[in-house]
Structure formats: C-alpha cells, structure tokens
C-alpha cells in the first residue's frame, strides 16, 4: 500500500504512529447473517490403519513437537488412590473416566498441557463429575511412533462448582494460555502464563472488562454451548482472527460457527451445517471440532468433524466458504491515548468511514481502529481524514490544558493581591 507516503501531508502532526497496514488475500465471507458456504464435502470416517476398530469418541486433534496427533486424546491413567477406590467392594464395576474435551496446548517444543474432566461412572450409567485436573503431556522424541507420556499434577485444578476451565477449549497466544470452561452451559474465560499452567494461584479470570484474580467474579463470554473449540485463523481475515466451531447445549446435530475480533469476544455465533451420520444417519451427532492444520484457510477452507454416539467413530467434512476478492486495511492505535481522546477519535472515525464507504471496526487489547475496503484509495483517503481528525482532537485537548493553566495563573495572581492588601500572605 502507498498509505505511509501520504500521511504527513494532512493536518497537524500527532505523536502516535500507525502500526500496521496491508492486504488480506480474499478471506472467507462473513456478512450480516454469518458466513457464506460454497459447498461441503463429507469425507467419511476417520480410520485407524493399524486397528480394525477403535472408538474415536471426542475426535479432537492437536499438534505437539512438529507432529499432528490423531483424533484420540492422550491416555490419562488412574493414580494409586483411584486404583484403591476402584478395588473397594462398594465400588465394584465402577470406572473412572478422564475426558480431555479441551485438547492439548503446546507451550514449548514437544511439551504441552491438557485440562481433563474427572468422572466416576456407575454400572447403572450414573455419571458423577468431580472437577478438572491438569496434566503435562510430552513427546518422546526417541520414539519413531511419536509416543506421548502423561504426568498428572496432584489434585484437581477446578472444582465441580466452578467453571471447568480448560476442559472446553484452550490455546496459546503469545506468552499466555487462554482457557475456556463451562458452568451450566455458560462458557467463561481464564488465562495463565505458559510456565505456570500447573499453579492455580497464577490464573486470572475475565470479568467482562478485565482479568481479575477472583474466580467468582468471572463473567460468561459464550452461552448455551455443549462442546466446541476456539482457535486463531486467517479464515475470515485479520478483522475476525478468532473462530469458534462447536455445538449448542441442545445437541441437535447442528455444527455452529462463530467469529470475533478479540479473544474476549463479543462472539457472533451462527449455524454452519447439519451434521449427519453415515452408518447411523438418524442418530444425533455431537463433539463438533475444527482441524485448522488440515485445510487452507487462505482459500476459504476448514476441516470439521463430529461424532456418532458411543461407540461410534469420527466423521470428517471439508467446508469451503465463499471468499472476498481481497481487502486493504490499516490500523490506528489508540492504546496510548487518553480515554477522552480515544472516544473522540473513534466517534469521528465512524462518521468518516461511513461517508467514505470504508468498513470501520474498533478492536481491543490493544485498543485500535481498523479501516478496511476492497478499494485501496478509499482506505487511504479515510485514513488521512482520521489522521487529520486525530490531530485536531489532540490539539484541542492541549489548548484546553494550556488555557486551564493560564486561568490557574490568573487566579493565583488575583488571590495574591487580595491577601497582600489585607496584610496576609498567599501561598
């Protein structure tokens, strides 16, 4: 883009530099009623070539140590206390299940973490949830098969009365791990530094406006969901980098898709397609997940999966979206501005973009404005006008501050005269 070359020709100069500008190669279309799907190709069941039958319930894949690890979560085994519990006469025929719906996040090469739900299931089918634990997953680099080892941390990280952070979805962004967890089908968000995943007191929780240390202040970021996955993708362009694939709490076999400009939301969730079984076409389908490593997002493609009821398998489908011809964009940072300046600039930018037929988006963390259009000149023109407007806002604020100082000086001189006439002293 030729944006930078024209910035200094308009308006008063401002002490804020534009950080990014560029061009997106035709991202998939996300319009007012959601994404536009071109076609869906059902690819069939995931097969295990070394095993004639292996139940692949859940169907989440993940990457660790440069390898993509199938559709089965790492095996988490009962510890000695749990083994003793299962051998007690009163617990005969009970089993302990560890379900890793949130997948595995890689925090360093070959090292990851998973947050698992612990359940005790009785012979009559009664399922009692105990909470969420955390386990360290490592890749055995000496093993040609890519064998994974699992080390559970003592105790549980989150109680059953709390949001089950990490067991819904988790991902790494920068130095932080972000974790989503359910409570009564509402989904909450937490974060922790990569090196402290096993330390509960290091976790912070999103309260709707900022991250706090108290878990009881956490507020939902998503509602009415049963399972799902959140991931970063180029699928819908840089304006909507966060994507969700999942299923609602009604488990109605509908694959839902969502997008957001910020990792904290807000989210726009829409129906994507109806999941259908192959050997069980009338059975409900669940555990909807995405496999972004397996499709070309720049070409508007996404691989999704869903599960037959137990002990069924995982079905794959490739979704191809309609794409835009391409988008020019530029961002204007506001994180170093005062709140008053940021609000004034934002309001002015909205009017400028509307009159220029340029899309305007306010992004958070860090706070910034994004201007975008398929027309490069339109983006450049709107950007110059926003730059000019920003300069006027800052100049006006500076003059108000200077005027306040002058008024203060005049008041000081006036009071000094009054006090000197009375034989006193003003300080």
TIPADREN-640109 format. One record per atom (N, C-alpha, C): x, y, z. Coordinates in steps of 0.001 Angstrom, whole numbers, padded with zeros to 6 digits, always signed. Last residue first. Layout:
# TIPADREN-640109
XYZ/...
END
This chain:
# TIPADREN-640109
+000004+031557+049768/+000975+030544+049324/+000270+029476+048518/-000316+034902+050596/-000930+033765+049905/+000148+032806+049424/-000447+036739+053577/+000422+036158+052545/-000288+034953+051934/-001841+039897+054688/-001532+038471+054791/-000619+038006+053675/-002729+042431+054422/-001582+042221+055283/-001220+040767+055463/-004647+042736+052574/-005107+042504+053935/-003968+042271+054903/-003237+042972+050272/-003944+044148+050737/-004384+043991+052187/-002354+040387+049968/-001359+041410+050294/-002031+042674+050790/-004691+039008+049278/-004073+038728+050564/-003078+039805+050949/-005187+040093+046721/-006181+040221+047782/-005542+040040+049145/-002886+039284+045324/-003168+040703+045533/-004143+040911+046675/-003223+036504+045355/-002035+037086+045995/-002257+038572+046286/-005511+036176+043852/-005542+035858+045280/-004360+036467+046014/-004483+036952+041313/-005585+037685+041924/-005635+037428+043432/-002536+034973+040834/-002148+036378+040959/-003211+037206+041649/-004218+032666+040726/-003162+032765+041744/-002740+034211+041962/-005757+033278+038527/-006401+033158+039825/-005376+033280+040947/-003781+033191+036547/-004504+034444+036804/-005164+034414+038172/-003032+030490+036680/-002045+031527+036987/-002726+032843+037307/-005422+029264+035914/-004888+028998+037243/-003888+030054+037657/-005588+030156+033319/-006610+030565+034287/-006123+030355+035705/-003381+028833+032313/-003401+030303+032327/-004424+030815+033324/-004198+026162+032577/-003011+026629+033301/-002995+028153+033404/-006365+026130+030874/-006574+025885+032300/-005405+026357+033125/-005065+026518+028468/-005990+027555+028941/-006245+027383+030436/-003692+024086+028295/-002932+025324+028400/-003809+026454+028932/-005874+022333+028060/-004968+022200+029201/-004192+023483+029417/-006916+023248+025640/-007739+023319+026854/-006871+023212+028107/-004835+022641+023912/-005174+024051+024132/-006029+024226+025378/-004884+019852+024022/-003695+020561+024511/-004009+022029+024798/-007356+019323+022840/-007134+018957+024242/-005952+019716+024826/-006805+020286+020257/-007854+020915+021054/-007688+020594+022536/-004828+018490+019455/-004503+019915+019541/-005516+020645+020411/-006299+016119+019449/-005174+016252+020379/-004792+017718+020556/-008160+016737+017424/-008609+016368+018768/-007494+016587+019779/-006505+017187+015216/-007329+018273+015732/-007793+017993+017154/-005387+014616+014891/-004534+015770+015191/-005312+016929+015770/-007656+013154+014244/-006933+012852+015476/-006035+014022+015877/-008254+014280+011742/-009191+014435+012859/-008497+014179+014192/-006042+013347+010291/-006259+014783+010447/-007177+015055+011641/-006510+010594+010475/-005254+011163+010989/-005414+012663+011249/-008928+010456+009125/-008878+010068+010539/-007633+010639+011192/-008037+011248+006570/-009011+012079+007281/-009050+011745+008773/-006298+009135+005973/-005776+010503+006062/-006733+011420+006820/-008145+007022+005938/-007060+007027+006921/-006484+008425+007091/-009715+007657+003738/-010316+007643+005072/-009248+007711+006154/-007740+007372+001694/-008416+008644+001928/-009026+008722+003313/-007024+004656+001965/-006015+005714+002117/-006667+007056+002416/-009454+003384+001446/-008804+003205+002751/-007802+004326+002995/-009813+004231-001205/-010815+004583-000191/-010224+004454+001210/-007657+003083-002486/-007723+004549-002390/-008734+004989-001336/-008281+000332-002361/-007105+000861-001654/-007194+002368-001466/-011186-001311-001890/-010644-000170-002634/-009497+000450-001850/-012195-003057-000149/-011573-003643-001336/-010919-002568-002199/-011339-002023+003196/-012151-001929+001997/-011447-002682+000871/-011035-000832+006585/-010827-001837+005547/-011801-001641+004397/-009545+000123+009602/-010262+000573+008421/-009996-000429+007314/-009627-000180+013035/-009260-000862+011795/-010163-000368+010680/-008215+001158+015995/-009236+001227+014962/-008725+000507+013723/-007515-000256+019251/-007120+000302+017978/-008325+000339+017044/-006167-001481+022237/-007254-000733+021623/-006766-000071+020343/-004466-004676+022060/-004583-003272+022443/-005715-002576+021674/-007416-004730+023137/-006225-005462+023612/-005171-005706+022537/-009866-004399+020473/-009386-004247+021845/-008113-005049+022065/-011130-002455+017706/-010525-003664+018262/-009961-003362+019650/-013687-001334+015749/-012902-000985+016936/-012434-002287+017580/-013897-000864+012271/-014006-001793+013392/-013136-001289+014539/-015393+000064+009236/-014703+000527+010445/-014952-000475+011570/-015188+000123+005729/-015603-000597+006930/-014746-000169+008110/-016071+002914+003800/-014982+002081+004319/-015478+001403+005594/-017464+005017+002663/-017796+003635+002297/-016637+002688+002630/-017139+007534+003617/-016132+007074+002644/-016404+005666+002149/-019065+007868+005523/-019138+008728+004337/-018169+008284+003242/-018169+005967+007378/-019498+005844+006781/-019594+006657+005487/-015676+007002+008077/-015753+005729+007360/-017106+005534+006701/-016407+009353+009446/-015553+009418+008248/-015697+008148+007422/-017857+008330+011611/-018516+009199+010632/-017728+009262+009330/-015799+006875+012894/-017018+006196+012465/-017749+007011+011404/-013956+008866+013543/-013594+007850+012549/-014820+007124+012022/-015334+010253+015578/-015041+010911+014306/-014727+009915+013202/-015380+008264+017536/-016632+008820+017020/-016420+009505+015671/-012583+007885+017929/-013438+006786+017490/-014736+007303+016887/-011749+010380+018894/-011212+009881+017629/-012105+008789+017057/-013205+010449+021304/-013404+011488+020287/-012926+011027+018927/-012159+008196+022651/-013584+008268+022338/-013859+009292+021234/-009434+008935+022862/-009819+007717+022153/-011290+007753+021743/-009596+011245+024457/-009090+011323+023085/-009550+010131+022275/-010608+010119+026830/-011353+011175+026151/-010923+011294+024694/-008593+008325+027544/-009924+007810+027242/-010740+008844+026466/-005489+009097+025846/-006392+009188+026981/-007756+008656+026565/-003534+006696+023976/-004345+007913+024106/-005092+007920+025435/-002324+004308+023585/-001543+005311+024303/-002302+006631+024470/-004174+002839+022124/-003879+002385+023480/-003062+003392+024272/-004826+003260+019536/-005381+004211+020496/-004985+003883+021923/-003573+002921+016202/-003531+002555+017621/-004089+003659+018512/-005155+002049+013335/-004742+003256+014046/-004742+002937+015539/-004574+000006+010474/-004983+000156+011869/-004395+001424+012457/-005917-000909+007304/-004944-000151+008091/-005473-000034+009512/-006385-002871+004294/-006714-002462+005653/-005583-001644+006271/-008019-004340+001526/-006962-003470+002025/-007355-002980+003414/-008993-007578+000611/-009296-006409+001431/-008020-005656+001800/-010621-009659-001839/-009404-009170-001185/-009690-007860-000471/-012968-010741-002702/-011899-010541-003691/-010583-010099-003066/-014022-013266-000314/-013983-011895-000810/-012891-011769-001869/-015478-016540-000850/-014422-015636-000411/-014595-014242-001009/-017479-019161+000504/-017310-018102-000487/-016290-017105+000044/-015812-022051+001896/-016622-020844+002002/-016465-019978+000754/-015969-025450+002319/-015365-024396+001506/-016320-023212+001492/-015295-027961+004604/-016194-026861+004275/-015424-025831+003460/-015048-031378+004787/-014318-030160+004408/-015318-029113+003938/-015533-033628+007458/-016105-032912+006325/-015263-031672+006056/-015476-036792+009165/-014818-035573+008702/-015571-034958+007531/-016512-038467+012060/-016792-038173+010651/-016156-036828+010298/-015550-040970+014263/-015476-039547+013952/-015640-039364+012446/-017747-043635+015486/-016496-043028+015060/-016633-041554+014784/-019438-045070+018406/-019233-044737+017002/-017915-044060+016725/-020554-046504+020602/-019105-046394+020400/-018748-046057+018963/-021648-043131+021126/-020777-044225+021573/-021362-045572+021133/-022838-041392+018210/-022949-041809+019613/-022045-043008+019895/-020389-039913+015977/-021551-040763+016217/-021663-041020+017718/-019050-036585+015915/-019029-037973+016385/-020404-038619+016334/-017321-034438+013540/-018325-034699+014565/-018354-036196+014850/-015159-031881+012172/-015516-033270+012472/-016642-033302+013493/-013782-029891+009472/-014520-030046+010729/-014854-031518+010928/-011550-027840+007812/-011917-029228+008068/-012582-029311+009428/-011979-025164+005610/-011892-025570+007008/-012351-027018+007128/-011038-022595+003270/-011337-023982+003597/-011163-024243+005093/-010233-020275+001914/-011583-020368+002445/-011998-021767+002826/-007625-020132+001324/-008505-020477+000210/-009939-020700+000679/-006551-019690+003755/-006452-018598+002787/-007293-018854+001546/-006796-022168+004993/-007708-021091+005392/-007698-019953+004379/-006625-025260+003958/-006027-023981+003591/-007013-022853+003880/-006452-027848+006470/-007098-027184+005337/-006466-025815+005139/-005371-028873+008794/-005619-029805+007694/-006285-029160+006484/-005220-027177+010946/-003950-027572+010333/-004167-028345+009037/-007821-026986+011968/-007326-025931+011069/-006008-026268+010380/-010214-028692+012613/-008833-029159+012445/-008139-028202+011475/-012880-028400+015003/-012185-027982+013786/-010762-028549+013796/-015722-030317+016204/-014411-029676+016352/-013841-029307+014986/-018438-031482+018015/-018025-030777+016795/-016722-030034+017042/-019852-033481+019655/-018391-033274+019653/-017932-032668+018333/-022518-035194+017806/-022016-034259+018814/-020485-034153+018696/-025635-036256+016449/-024189-036114+016302/-023715-035029+017280/-028231-038696+016723/-027729-037348+016957/-026203-037364+016884/-029127-040867+013964/-028634-040642+015331/-028134-039210+015494/-029738-041365+011362/-030772-040702+012164/-030321-040402+013588/-027537-042694+010239/-027929-041384+009712/-028954-040644+010561/-025209-044457+010976/-026363-044139+011818/-026899-042770+011400/-023264-044550+009124/-023893-045824+009443/-025131-045630+010309/-023218-041614+009144/-023071-042434+007937/-023738-043790+008156/-024903-038641+010376/-024139-039864+010491/-024061-040605+009174/-024554-035138+009861/-025289-036367+009637/-024368-037567+009796/-024966-031811+010852/-024107-032991+010876/-024959-034244+010747/-025727-029019+009031/-026336-030107+009782/-025425-031322+009684/-023798-025985+009463/-024321-027085+008670/-024935-028126+009601/-023826-023488+010963/-022978-023699+009790/-023544-024801+008892/-025441-020927+012846/-025443-022309+012349/-024610-022417+011077/-023294-018593+014651/-024307-018890+013640/-024311-020388+013315/-022269-016024+016811/-022389-017474+016626/-023555-017765+015679/-020051-013661+017489/-021215-013815+016621/-021289-015298+016255/-018824-012493+020605/-018871-013502+019568/-020171-013426+018778/-016869-009647+021824/-018068-010490+021740/-018067-011387+020514/-014065-011746+022938/-015362-011530+022324/-015634-010036+022140/-011505-012079+023772/-012525-011997+024818/-013944-011849+024247/-010094-011904+021450/-010154-013217+022094/-011199-013231+023208/-011795-009997+018947/-010955-010072+020143/-011127-011434+020794/-013489-010407+016865/-012303-009588+016598/-011315-009628+017753/-014907-013605+016106/-014741-012450+016995/-013477-011701+016614/-017297-016106+015174/-016118-015293+014883/-016111-014087+015814/-018568-019494+014870/-018553-018143+015428/-017285-017418+015049/-020792-022136+014045/-019541-021426+013788/-019659-020018+014356/-022112-025379+014765/-022173-023927+014898/-020800-023337+014605/-023758-028085+013466/-022419-027517+013655/-022558-026003+013673/-026364-029790+014941/-026020-028628+014134/-024612-028151+014477/-027342-031783+016576/-026592-032190+015386/-026260-031021+014458/-028322-030780+018920/-029269-031007+017832/-028600-031329+016508/-027682-030188+021650/-027125-031348+020947/-028015-031766+019783/-028328-028016+023154/-029440-028875+022758/-028971-030121+021994/-026119-026489+023475/-026477-027356+024586/-027615-028306+024241/-024465-026593+020222/-025226-025974+021297/-025562-026993+022378/-021077-027039+019171/-022473-027474+019153/-023179-026870+020363/-018457-025554+017136/-018982-026325+018256/-020432-026700+018057/-015853-023311+016515/-016641-024400+015949/-017153-025224+017126/-014743-019959+016185/-015314-020997+017044/-016032-022034+016183/-011959-017787+015782/-013029-018583+015189/-013458-019667+016176/-010420-014703+015416/-010787-015755+016361/-012048-016463+015874/-010003-012614+013621/-008987-013672+013713/-009362-014844+014605/-011363-010587+011832/-012021-011603+012672/-011071-012790+012825/-009550-009039+010464/-010564-008348+011264/-011262-009301+012223/-007963-010641+008903/-007373-010121+010138/-008386-009386+011013/-010054-013381+007663/-009224-012191+007573/-008783-011678+008928/-011299-015746+008106/-012155-014594+007865/-011368-013289+007846/-008965-017454+008312/-010128-017823+007511/-010982-016619+007135/-006749-017386+009801/-006831-016371+008753/-008106-016532+007929/-007248-017997+013323/-007247-018407+011931/-007261-017195+011010/-007254-019578+016479/-006888-018404+015696/-006719-018827+014245/-010085-021145+018114/-008741-021149+017534/-008526-019870+016733/-012104-023111+020152/-011769-021755+019727/-010330-021773+019236/-014609-025584+020130/-013185-025272+020037/-013029-023848+019544/-017064-027437+022058/-016566-026582+020989/-015084-026327+021088/-020232-028325+023574/-018809-028542+023296/-018374-027578+022209/-022560-026809+024345/-022218-028088+024942/-020734-028397+024788/-023806-023554+025137/-022957-024429+024327/-022638-025705+025083/-025004-021198+026234/-025814-022275+025634/-025015-023183+024703/-022697-018482+025611/-023811-019110+026320/-024378-020275+025498/-019621-016769+026395/-020466-017513+025467/-021569-018199+026267/-018595-015483+028522/-018291-014887+027219/-019085-015571+026111/-019608-014800+031914/-019639-015610+030693/-019260-014806+029455/-017205-013633+034348/-018469-013465+033645/-018449-014271+032354/-015738-013957+037592/-015735-014265+036165/-017131-014143+035576/-015675-013729+040273/-016008-012513+039537/-016050-012750+038029/-014761-016051+041339/-016202-015801+041466/-016636-014506+040782/-012008-015955+041038/-012769-016762+040088/-014266-016467+040161/-009951-013212+041204/-011030-013914+041907/-011922-014634+040904/-008161-011764+039690/-007656-012963+040358/-008757-013795+041023/-009105-010624+036368/-009020-010473+037821/-008581-011797+038430/-009083-008770+033392/-008752-010029+034052/-008499-009780+035541/-011970-006812+032332/-010545-007014+032597/-010354-008374+033267/-014640-006956+031587/-013876-005764+031185/-012375-005913+031412/-015543-009444+032222/-016333-008644+031296/-015638-007396+030827/-013683-010748+033691/-014913-010330+034378/-015821-009462+033508/-011613-013489+033304/-012213-012353+032608/-013558-012005+033246/-009055-014323+035588/-010376-014621+035054/-011010-013354+034482/-005875-016004+035992/-006701-014794+036010/-007987-015059+035241/-003666-018108+037884/-004727-017924+036900/-005465-016602+037112/-001899-018637+039884/-001429-017773+038807/-002527-017451+037787/-002892-020499+041614/-002960-019101+042054/-002492-018129+040965/-002346-022994+040362/-003698-022436+040379/-003728-020947+040715/+000002-024062+038317/-000109-023300+039558/-001433-022521+039568/+000414-025198+035879/+000148-026121+036986/-000044-025400+038313/+001081-023149+034152/-000186-023851+033944/-000573-024727+035130/+003223-021375+034018/+002553-021570+035302/+001224-022318+035177/+004307-020805+031570/+005155-021549+032501/+004465-021875+033826/+002347-019278+030274/+002651-020629+029808/+003415-021452+030825/+000042-017620+032459/+001296-017634+031713/+001688-019080+031411/-003449-017803+031869/-002321-018050+032751/-001065-018036+031894/-006989-017030+031902/-005672-017073+031268/-004605-017302+032323/-010450-017755+031122/-009347-017509+032051/-008046-017485+031260/-013949-017455+030588/-012585-017353+030054/-011593-017063+031174/-016936-019513+030309/-016135-018463+030931/-014704-018537+030402/-020133-020318+029156/-018697-020512+028964/-017947-019286+029469/-022966-022090+030292/-022313-020810+030059/-020812-021054+030012/-023659-024667+031025/-023712-024329+029596/-023337-022885+029292/-022935-024783+033741/-024346-024731+033342/-024528-024219+031918/-019920-023730+032864/-020693-023903+034075/-022147-023706+033680/-016874-024376+031075/-018320-024296+031210/-018776-024346+032659/-014031-022482+029953/-014638-023534+030756/-016116-023293+030962/-011059-021775+028187/-012498-021589+028316/-013073-022764+029097/-007952-020177+028424/-008741-021375+028687/-010216-021005+028844/-004836-019276+027087/-006216-018874+027323/-007072-020135+027412/-001580-018714+028056/-002530-019752+027675/-003926-019245+028052/+000819-016272+026893/-000299-016695+027729/-001015-017914+027145/+002626-015145+025245/+003166-015770+026458/+002080-016369+027342/+000850-015755+022322/+001965-015048+022930/+002501-015820+024121/-001525-017971+023032/-001379-016732+022285/-000314-015900+022977/-002782-021225+022979/-001656-020367+023349/-001661-019149+022443/-005942-022525+024205/-004981-022193+023150/-003881-021314+023715/-008810-024562+024825/-007607-023876+025309/-006692-023605+024124/-012102-025517+025904/-011134-025217+024852/-009954-024499+025481/-013136-027061+028093/-013961-026715+026931/-013054-026434+025738/-011264-027376+030027/-011881-028600+029527/-012879-028326+028406/-010441-024858+030811/-009510-025697+030062/-010145-026926+029466/-012542-024691+033638/-011603-024030+032733/-010639-025030+032099/-015373-025067+034461/-014386-026128+034224/-013354-025649+033207/-016488-022895+037027/-016335-023150+035594/-015175-024129+035358/-017293-024799+040056/-016673-023683+039347/-016702-023941+037841/-018130-027098+041213/-018999-025935+041383/-018480-024713+040634/-016053-028856+040853/-017239-029050+040028/-018197-027867+040137/-012937-027009+040882/-013971-027846+041480/-015200-027890+040585/-009792-027231+039276/-011048-026512+039452/-012116-027484+039949/-007624-028970+039659/-007378-027546+039477/-008643-026723+039748/-007087-031629+041973/-007864-031037+040894/-007632-029533+040860/-004096-033617+042719/-005373-032966+042998/-006073-032467+041754/-000930-033238+041034/-001752-033694+042174/-003058-032915+042295/-000821-033686+037459/-000488-032897+038632/-001408-033338+039785/+000193-036443+035462/-000869-035693+036112/-000329-034910+037297/+001873-036831+032616/+002148-036715+034053/+001074-035835+034683/+002312-038875+029816/+001393-038009+030540/+001739-038021+032024/+003821-039174+026591/+003759-039516+028010/+002952-038453+028739/+003405-040457+023326/+003207-039363+024267/+003200-039905+025689/+005336-041514+020533/+004619-041853+021761/+004563-040656+022701/+006181-041570+017867/+005687-040333+018454/+004899-040563+019722/+007377-043732+016782/+005917-043701+016728/+005332-042422+017301/+009985-043493+017371/+009590-043228+015993/+008077-043126+015863/+011145-041966+020237/+010199-042958+019731/+009766-042578+018326/+012596-039931+021176/+013341-041127+020781/+012445-042191+020168/+010814-038042+022009/+011491-037795+020742/+012296-039007+020266/+007859-038188+023331/+009087-038975+023424/+009806-038890+022092/+006265-035291+024345/+006539-036175+023218/+007869-036872+023427/+004086-034811+027126/+005389-034641+026471/+005573-035691+025392/+001825-033091+029120/+001966-034026+028011/+003303-033765+027325/+000604-032778+032341/+001685-032374+031428/+001864-033474+030382/-002713-032017+033363/-001646-032992+033147/-000654-032443+032126/-005194-031127+035727/-004281-030723+034659/-003142-031736+034577/-008754-031543+036348/-007349-031658+036693/-006497-031238+035511/-011931-030576+037387/-010936-030537+036311/-009536-030635+036894/-014586-032623+038801/-013873-031375+038574/-012881-031517+037440/-016355-034758+039026/-015622-034342+040220/-014886-033012+040040/-019491-036010+038026/-018349-035172+037683/-017686-034661+038958/-020927-039081+037672/-020656-038023+038661/-019368-037304+038287/-023402-040806+036122/-022118-040142+035854/-021949-038993+036842/-025014-043891+035923/-024908-042619+036648/-023496-042058+036514/-025063-046389+034793/-024923-045250+033900/-024833-043913+034601/-024968-048514+036469/-026300-048116+036002/-026270-046887+035096/-022265-048625+037184/-022793-049603+036226/-024176-049232+035678/-021031-045187+037262/-021560-046405+037887/-022100-047353+036818/-018189-043249+036880/-019389-043743+036219/-019787-045087+036824/-016680-040285+037607/-016846-041658+038103/-018206-042145+037619/-014496-038052+035874/-015833-038578+036107/-015732-039962+036749/-012679-035180+035313/-012667-036470+036010/-014099-036870+036346/-011510-033515+032454/-012610-033714+033392/-012495-035104+034011/-008314-031958+031983/-009235-033079+031803/-010342-033060+032860/-006231-030113+030119/-007120-029979+031274/-008229-030998+031087/-002831-030464+029155/-004240-030725+028906/-005011-030612+030211/+000116-029106+027696/-000736-029319+028861/-002142-029638+028383/+003366-029994+026288/+002053-029375+026315/+001309-029674+027598/+006308-030126+024405/+005734-030093+025754/+004385-029368+025711/+007448-029867+021894/+007259-031209+022423/+006659-031279+023802/+008501-026630+022523/+008585-027752+021577/+008477-029119+022256/+005964-025310+024741/+007339-025321+024253/+007471-026549+023360/+003243-025550+024881/+003832-024359+025484/+005317-024225+025163/+000428-026634+023219/+001884-026762+023253/+002496-025474+023775/-002512-028053+024541/-001831-026843+024062/-000327-027023+024234/-005058-030332+023715/-003712-030162+024278/-003120-028888+023694/-008620-030457+024497/-007433-030674+023680/-006138-030498+024448/-010965-030304+025942/-010286-029047+025599/-009037-029210+024770/-011821-032822+026605/-012546-032116+025556/-011800-030869+025090/-010725-035285+027863/-009943-034090+027504/-010627-033341+026364/-011773-037172+030543/-012145-036681+029226/-011481-035334+028951/-011502-040016+032229/-010802-038733+032116/-011023-038232+030683/-013393-042091+034397/-013145-041591+033040/-012472-040226+033116/-013503-044980+036267/-013121-043567+036286/-012777-043159+034858/-016199-047212+037054/-014988-046853+036304/-014750-045357+036406/-017539-049944+038980/-017465-048529+038627/-016198-048284+037800/-017341-052561+039745/-017845-052288+038397/-017969-050794+038074/-017492-051737+043171/-017342-052778+042154/-018053-052370+040863/-017365-050192+045374/-017231-049524+044084/-017061-050518+042937/-017394-051737+047622/-018532-050837+047418/-018517-050186+046031/-014923-052997+047544/-016135-053768+047243/-017310-052857+046906/-012237-051330+045873/-013092-051492+047056/-014404-052156+046654/-010969-050784+043537/-010898-052168+044006/-011743-052408+045254/-011268-048068+043189/-011960-048957+042265/-011965-050411+042739/-009620-047046+045214/-011051-046759+045230/-011809-047766+044368/-007142-047849+044288/-007654-048407+045546/-009160-048207+045647/-006982-046206+042034/-006962-047664+041871/-007523-048341+043120/-006891-043732+043262/-008051-044062+042442/-008138-045570+042180/-004411-043883+044497/-005610-043693+045313/-006867-044084+044534/-002718-044138+042240/-002816-045234+043221/-004064-045111+044093/-004529-042841+039345/-003386-042902+040263/-003640-043995+041313/-005569-043818+036025/-005867-043602+037448/-004579-043663+038282/-004215-042131+033108/-004471-043334+033905/-004810-042972+035347/-004905-040898+030035/-004688-040486+031415/-005120-041637+032301/-003731-040846+026829/-004290-041727+027847/-003902-041211+029227/-004581-038041+024763/-003592-038841+025499/-004254-039663+026604/-007388-038483+022454/-006647-037747+023465/-005624-038646+024177/-007460-039049+019027/-007660-039644+020347/-006806-038880+021342/-006819-038431+016478/-008122-037984+016954/-008460-038633+018293/-003383-037587+015844/-004659-038205+015560/-005898-037610+016174/-001240-035139+016068/-001612-036337+016812/-003103-036603+016648/+001323-033973+014133/-000118-033898+014354/-000566-035219+014958/+004462-032675+015226/+003617-033774+014768/+002153-033430+015004/+005956-030744+016442/+006013-030826+014994/+005200-031954+014405/+005260-031018+019156/+006582-031422+018698/+006695-031572+017199/+001879-031324+018445/+002878-031299+019510/+004201-031794+018940/-001506-030609+017806/-000136-030668+017309/+000838-030498+018467/-004599-032493+017738/-003729-031431+018238/-002334-031640+017678/-008120-033260+017444/-006723-033452+017068/-005903-032299+017648/-010922-034860+018833/-010086-033668+018798/-008676-034032+018358/-012841-036910+019174/-012388-036526+017842/-011584-035257+017756/-014987-038208+020875/-014444-036854+021044/-013921-036344+019704/-014303-041582+019977/-015181-040600+020603/-014376-039345+020942/-013403-043701+018421/-012712-042413+018407/-013657-041308+018877/-012767-047074+018898/-013711-045983+019106/-012966-044661+019199/-011496-048989+016467/-011087-048269+017675/-012025-047093+017829/-010867-051716+014512/-011903-050912+015139/-011331-050266+016397/-008484-052558+013344/-009723-052672+012575/-010862-051869+013182/-005554-050669+013395/-006559-051310+014234/-007875-051380+013471/-003929-049314+011731/-003300-050390+012481/-004294-051123+013378/-005491-047311+010598/-004950-048358+009736/-004354-049540+010489/-008399-046065+011502/-007164-046416+012188/-006528-047563+011413/-010209-043426+009865/-009830-044831+010002/-008533-044968+010781/-012948-041354+010126/-011506-041444+010362/-011170-042911+010608/-015520-041595+007600/-014991-041856+008941/-013466-041767+008967/-016082-038926+005150/-016212-040253+005730/-015615-040354+007118/-016234-036433+004003/-015081-037263+003659/-015123-038653+004284/-018377-034223+002464/-018280-035199+003546/-017234-036237+003151/-017969-031017+001592/-017589-032349+001126/-017445-033277+002323/-019932-028243+000840/-019432-029112+001910/-019156-030492+001317/-019611-024927-000601/-020011-026329-000631/-019368-027081+000526/-019828-022195+000274/-019885-022553-001137/-020303-024016-001296/-021354-020295+002770/-020753-021578+002429/-020936-021846+000939/-020769-017361+004391/-021382-017895+003180/-020645-019163+002766/-021412-016585+007859/-020548-016929+006729/-021346-017480+005550/-023932-014103+008867/-022962-015166+009081/-022132-015464+007853/-025546-011992+008192/-026212-013202+008667/-025252-014382+008793/-023717-010051+007354/-024589-009756+008497/-025282-010999+009050/-020837-012121+006546/-021729-010997+006327/-022682-010878+007508/-017864-013211+005786/-018710-013202+006975/-019565-011942+006873/-016133-015046+003374/-017128-014003+003629/-017845-014235+004959/-012639-015626+003706/-013999-016122+003577/-014986-015034+003991/-010340-013215+002210/-010820-014097+003274/-012236-014577+002993/-008344-012272-000051/-009701-012781-000125/-010155-013699+000976/-005611-011564+001485/-005980-012330+000300/-007360-012938+000483/-005333-008329+002740/-005743-009706+003019/-006149-010385+001718/-002763-006017+003111/-003775-006549+002202/-004056-007991+002583/-001945-003270+005341/-001653-004399+004477/-002839-004798+003621/-000462-001846+008243/-001328-001716+007094/-000981-002855+006142/+000178-000789+011601/+000093-001828+010580/-000803-001391+009433/+000557+001578+013155/+001348+000377+013404/+001328-000617+012259/+001094+005036+013078/+000302+003911+012604/+001155+002656+012676/+002045+006823+016016/+002387+006251+014730/+001416+005137+014366/+001541+009879+017543/+001087+008491+017517/+001366+007949+016124/+001639+012702+017950/+002708+011828+018469/+002285+010369+018552/+000737+014373+014910/+000358+013810+016196/+001423+012831+016642/+000546+017416+013034/+001205+016160+013352/+000815+015687+014751/-002374+018715+011443/-001302+018822+012420/-000715+017455+012726/-003047+017859+007924/-003340+018197+009304/-002133+018325+010193/-001286+015847+005676/-002597+016327+006128/-002587+016655+007608/+001005+014690+004840/+000520+015816+004055/-000761+016409+004619/+001903+012428+006024/+002419+013685+006544/+001903+014904+005786/+000773+010274+004604/+000293+010607+005945/+000704+012000+006387/+001595+009309+002207/+000700+010459+002194/+000293+010919+003579/+003161+007044+002517/+003712+008178+001797/+002853+009416+001879/+001613+005081+003741/+002597+005815+004533/+003085+007075+003838/+000014+003973+001625/-000570+004806+002682/+000477+005671+003369/+000291+002329-000494/+001034+003582-000531/+000587+004521+000567/+000840-001202+000000/+000000+000000+000000/+000870+001244+000000/
END
